[in-house]
Each structure stands twice: as C-alpha cells, then as structure tokens.
C-alpha cells in the first residue's frame, strides 16, 4: 500500500474514533481523539506528492463526506457547549446543568 493510502487510512480511523467519542460527555476522550485527527491530518499533509497519485485522490474523494460530517458535528457540538456555558454564566451553576459530567 502506498504511503499516502496508509496515511489516509489512519486519518479515516482517527475521524471514526472522533465521531464515536462525540456521542459521549468525556472531554478528555474528545480531546485525545481530536489530537489524533490533528496528527493524522498532519501526516497526510506531510506527504507532498499525494495529489499526484490517482488512488490517493480517489480515496480522499470517497472520504470527504465523512470528514465534512465530522467537521460540522464538531462545530455544532462546540456551539451547543458554548450556549450551555453562557446559560451557566447568566444564571449561575445552581440553576443550569453541567456542560460535562464529572
């Protein structure tokens, strides 16, 4: 398997893990999964010739819906968390539920 395809497989797996942990409230797991996505994306970017390999370009095109859905989901959840934090700030911790479990 070419190096670019292996890096894309790692990126795909990292996004799958991120999507899985986004269903929970574990902030540490979300941060770990986010860092794994960041490292995997850096690995893909570091392979400068990936754009010239048709197999890699095809695999990336297939993965784009997953990548976009994960990106949108992260933005949506970040916005939701920000709204909950705003509620806590406006009403105090006694009248609003915690954003993350303890």
N, C-alpha and C positions, 0 to 999 in steps of 0.2 A: 504494500500500500504506500503510495507517495506520502511524503511528509505533510503536504498540505491537507490531504484527506484525513490523516490521523489527527492533525490539529483541529480540523472541523468536527471530527467525531468527539473530541474532548470538549469542544465548545457546545455541541449539541447536548452531551451528557451533563455539562455544567448548567445549561438552561433548564433541562429536565429536573435536575435537583432543586434549582431555584423555584421553579413552578411548584414543586411538591412542598417545600417549606413555607411558601407564601400562604398555604392553606391554614397554617397554624399561627400561634402567637409568640413563638420563640424567637426573640430578637437576635440572640446570639447565632442561632441556626441560619436565620435570614442573612445576617452579616457574613457568616462563613460562606454561604452559597453565593452571595454577591461577589465576594472576593475571588472565589473560584471562577466565576464568569469573567471577571476582570482579567485574571491571569490567563485564562483560555483565549480570550479575545486578543490579548497582547501577543500570545504565541502565534495566532493566525496573522496578525499584522506584521510580525517579525519575519514571516516568510514572504519576502518581497516579490517573488515570481509567481505567486498563487493566481494572479489574474490571467496569466498566460496558459494555465493548464485548464483545458476544457472540462475535465472531470471535476475539478475543484469548483469551477464556476457553476457547473450544473448542480453539484451537491449544495452549494451555498444558496442557489436559487430555490431549491426544494426546502431548505431550512428557513428561509426568510419569513414565512408566516408564523413559525414558532418563535423566532426571535422577536418579531414585531408584537406578537401577542404577549410575550413575557415583558417586553418593554412597557407596553400600555398598562399591563396589570400592575407593574411596579409603580408607575406614575399614579394610577388610580388608588392603590393602597397607601402611597405616601400622602396623597391629598386627603384621604379618609383619616389617616393618623393625625395629620395637621389640624383637621377640623375637630377631632376629639380633643387634641391638646388645647385648642382655642376654647372649647367648652370648659375644660378644666381651669384654664386661666380666668375665664369670665365668671364662673360660678363656684370655683373652689373644689378641692378634691372630695369634699364630703357629699356633694350633690351630683357628681358625674362619675361614671365608671372608669376604671383604669384603662389606659390605652393598651398596655401589655400586661399579661398575667405575671405574677411573681412566683 
